[in-house]
Amino acid sequence: MARCEQCEGKEDRPCSYQTRTREYFGVLMPALRHVAYRCGYALAMHGSLKTDIDLIAFPWRESAASADHLKEQIRKAAEAIVGIARIRVGEEKPTKKACGRLAYSFYLVPEGYEGPYIDLSVMPIGVHPPDHPEVKDANQT
């Protein structure tokens, strides 16, 4: 989606590789979920699957691996399946997003080509909402 500078509304961008994005998602997602699980995360997809594969990883146990470790394991798995999952020069560090998320992008095409990419957001470990009187602590019996 492109954002209109005047009204801040969103409009569709033309995309010639939407079919390939969806095909890559279908092939990649089972393996990437398994990788995330082994690293202590749950992995979900959000978005349109038009230009990119938007993934969000949630820590599922206190001993979850670091965001950087998860990122590299997911990148390696995608590369093993698709053949390429590169990080662009200048984008080696994650982008800080709302709610403490760290965002990473992996491009599934060679340099100089347009095509699908993975946009991975990783939620922080150990961040809990404020206490609520009706919420039961899972660690207490």
C-alpha positions as a Markdown table, in Angstrom:
| # | Residue | x | y | z |
|---|---|---|---|---|
| 1 | Met | 0.0 | 0.0 | 0.0 |
| 2 | Ala | 1.2 | 3.5 | -0.8 |
| 3 | Arg | 0.3 | 6.4 | 1.5 |
| 4 | Cys | -1.3 | 9.5 | 0.0 |
| 5 | Glu | 0.7 | 12.6 | 1.2 |
| 6 | Gln | -2.4 | 14.9 | 1.2 |
| 7 | Cys | -5.0 | 12.8 | 3.0 |
| 8 | Glu | -2.8 | 10.1 | 4.6 |
| 9 | Gly | -5.1 | 7.5 | 3.0 |
| 10 | Lys | -3.8 | 4.2 | 1.6 |
| 11 | Glu | -4.1 | 3.1 | -2.0 |
| 12 | Asp | -3.0 | 0.0 | -3.8 |
| 13 | Arg | 0.4 | 0.1 | -5.6 |
| 14 | Pro | 0.6 | -1.9 | -8.8 |
| 15 | Cys | 2.6 | -5.1 | -8.3 |
| 16 | Ser | 3.6 | -7.5 | -11.1 |
| 17 | Tyr | 4.8 | -10.3 | -8.7 |
| 18 | Gln | 1.9 | -10.8 | -6.3 |
| 19 | Thr | 1.4 | -14.4 | -7.5 |
| 20 | Arg | 5.0 | -15.2 | -6.8 |
| 21 | Thr | 4.8 | -13.6 | -3.3 |
| 22 | Arg | 1.8 | -15.9 | -2.5 |
| 23 | Glu | 3.6 | -19.0 | -3.9 |
| 24 | Tyr | 6.7 | -18.2 | -1.7 |
| 25 | Phe | 4.5 | -17.7 | 1.3 |
| 26 | Gly | 2.8 | -21.1 | 0.8 |
| 27 | Val | 6.2 | -22.9 | 0.5 |
| 28 | Leu | 8.0 | -21.0 | 3.2 |
| 29 | Met | 5.5 | -20.6 | 6.1 |
| 30 | Pro | 5.5 | -24.2 | 7.4 |
| 31 | Ala | 9.3 | -24.3 | 7.6 |
| 32 | Leu | 9.6 | -20.8 | 9.1 |
| 33 | Arg | 7.0 | -21.6 | 11.7 |
| 34 | His | 9.1 | -24.6 | 12.7 |
| 35 | Val | 12.2 | -22.5 | 12.9 |
| 36 | Ala | 10.4 | -19.9 | 15.1 |
| 37 | Tyr | 9.1 | -22.6 | 17.4 |
| 38 | Arg | 12.5 | -24.0 | 17.9 |
| 39 | Cys | 13.7 | -20.5 | 18.8 |
| 40 | Gly | 10.9 | -20.1 | 21.3 |
| 41 | Tyr | 8.5 | -18.0 | 19.2 |
| 42 | Ala | 5.1 | -18.2 | 17.6 |
| 43 | Leu | 5.1 | -16.9 | 14.0 |
| 44 | Ala | 2.1 | -15.4 | 12.2 |
| 45 | Met | 1.4 | -13.7 | 8.9 |
| 46 | His | -0.4 | -10.4 | 8.5 |
| 47 | Gly | -0.9 | -8.2 | 5.5 |
| 48 | Ser | -2.0 | -8.7 | 1.9 |
| 49 | Leu | 0.8 | -10.9 | 0.5 |
| 50 | Lys | 1.0 | -8.5 | -2.4 |
| 51 | Thr | 4.5 | -7.2 | -2.5 |
| 52 | Asp | 5.9 | -8.8 | 0.6 |
| 53 | Ile | 5.4 | -11.5 | 3.2 |
| 54 | Asp | 4.7 | -9.7 | 6.5 |
| 55 | Leu | 5.5 | -11.9 | 9.5 |
| 56 | Ile | 5.3 | -11.2 | 13.2 |
| 57 | Ala | 7.1 | -13.3 | 15.8 |
| 58 | Phe | 5.9 | -13.4 | 19.4 |
| 59 | Pro | 8.1 | -14.8 | 22.2 |
| 60 | Trp | 6.3 | -17.9 | 23.5 |
| 61 | Arg | 8.6 | -18.8 | 26.4 |
| 62 | Glu | 10.9 | -16.8 | 28.7 |
| 63 | Ser | 13.9 | -18.7 | 27.3 |
| 64 | Ala | 13.2 | -17.5 | 23.7 |
| 65 | Ala | 16.3 | -16.7 | 21.6 |
| 66 | Ser | 17.3 | -13.2 | 20.9 |
| 67 | Ala | 15.6 | -11.3 | 18.0 |
| 68 | Asp | 18.9 | -11.3 | 16.1 |
| 69 | His | 19.3 | -15.1 | 16.4 |
| 70 | Leu | 15.7 | -15.6 | 15.3 |
| 71 | Lys | 16.1 | -13.3 | 12.4 |
| 72 | Glu | 19.2 | -15.1 | 11.1 |
| 73 | Gln | 17.6 | -18.6 | 11.5 |
| 74 | Ile | 14.5 | -17.4 | 9.5 |
| 75 | Arg | 16.8 | -15.8 | 6.9 |
| 76 | Lys | 18.9 | -19.0 | 6.5 |
| 77 | Ala | 15.7 | -21.2 | 6.3 |
| 78 | Ala | 14.2 | -18.9 | 3.6 |
| 79 | Glu | 17.5 | -19.0 | 1.7 |
| 80 | Ala | 17.7 | -22.8 | 1.8 |
| 81 | Ile | 14.2 | -23.1 | 0.4 |
| 82 | Val | 14.0 | -20.2 | -2.2 |
| 83 | Gly | 17.7 | -20.0 | -3.0 |
| 84 | Ile | 18.2 | -16.4 | -1.9 |
| 85 | Ala | 17.3 | -14.3 | 1.2 |
| 86 | Arg | 19.6 | -11.3 | 1.2 |
| 87 | Ile | 19.8 | -8.3 | 3.4 |
| 88 | Arg | 20.3 | -5.0 | 1.5 |
| 89 | Val | 23.5 | -3.1 | 2.1 |
| 90 | Gly | 22.7 | -0.4 | 4.7 |
| 91 | Glu | 19.8 | -2.5 | 6.1 |
| 92 | Glu | 21.9 | -4.8 | 8.3 |
| 93 | Lys | 20.5 | -3.3 | 11.5 |
| 94 | Pro | 16.9 | -3.7 | 12.5 |
| 95 | Thr | 14.4 | -0.9 | 12.4 |
| 96 | Lys | 12.7 | 0.0 | 15.7 |
| 97 | Lys | 8.9 | 0.0 | 15.5 |
| 98 | Ala | 6.0 | 0.7 | 17.7 |
| 99 | Cys | 5.5 | -1.4 | 20.9 |
| 100 | Gly | 9.2 | -2.4 | 21.0 |
| 101 | Arg | 9.2 | -4.4 | 17.8 |
| 102 | Leu | 12.3 | -4.9 | 15.8 |
| 103 | Ala | 11.8 | -5.1 | 12.0 |
| 104 | Tyr | 14.1 | -6.9 | 9.5 |
| 105 | Ser | 13.7 | -7.4 | 5.7 |
| 106 | Phe | 15.1 | -10.2 | 3.5 |
| 107 | Tyr | 14.9 | -9.9 | -0.3 |
| 108 | Leu | 14.0 | -13.1 | -2.1 |
| 109 | Val | 15.4 | -11.9 | -5.5 |
| 110 | Pro | 18.9 | -10.9 | -6.7 |
| 111 | Glu | 20.1 | -7.4 | -6.4 |
| 112 | Gly | 18.6 | -5.1 | -9.1 |
| 113 | Tyr | 15.4 | -7.1 | -9.5 |
| 114 | Glu | 11.9 | -6.5 | -8.2 |
| 115 | Gly | 10.2 | -9.3 | -6.3 |
| 116 | Pro | 8.9 | -10.7 | -3.1 |
| 117 | Tyr | 10.6 | -10.0 | 0.3 |
| 118 | Ile | 10.0 | -11.0 | 3.9 |
| 119 | Asp | 9.3 | -8.2 | 6.3 |
| 120 | Leu | 9.8 | -9.8 | 9.8 |
| 121 | Ser | 8.8 | -8.0 | 13.0 |
| 122 | Val | 9.9 | -9.5 | 16.3 |
| 123 | Met | 8.2 | -8.6 | 19.6 |
| 124 | Pro | 10.3 | -8.1 | 22.6 |
| 125 | Ile | 10.9 | -10.8 | 25.2 |
| 126 | Gly | 9.5 | -10.4 | 28.7 |
| 127 | Val | 7.2 | -7.4 | 28.2 |
| 128 | His | 3.9 | -7.9 | 30.0 |
| 129 | Pro | 0.9 | -5.7 | 30.3 |
| 130 | Pro | 0.2 | -3.9 | 33.6 |
| 131 | Asp | -1.4 | -6.0 | 36.3 |
| 132 | His | -5.1 | -6.4 | 36.0 |
| 133 | Pro | -7.2 | -7.7 | 38.9 |
| 134 | Glu | -9.0 | -10.3 | 36.7 |
| 135 | Val | -5.8 | -11.8 | 35.1 |
| 136 | Lys | -4.4 | -15.0 | 36.6 |
| 137 | Asp | -0.6 | -15.5 | 36.6 |
| 138 | Ala | 0.2 | -18.6 | 34.7 |
| 139 | Asn | 3.1 | -19.4 | 37.0 |
| 140 | Gln | 0.8 | -19.5 | 40.1 |
| 141 | Thr | -1.4 | -22.4 | 40.9 |
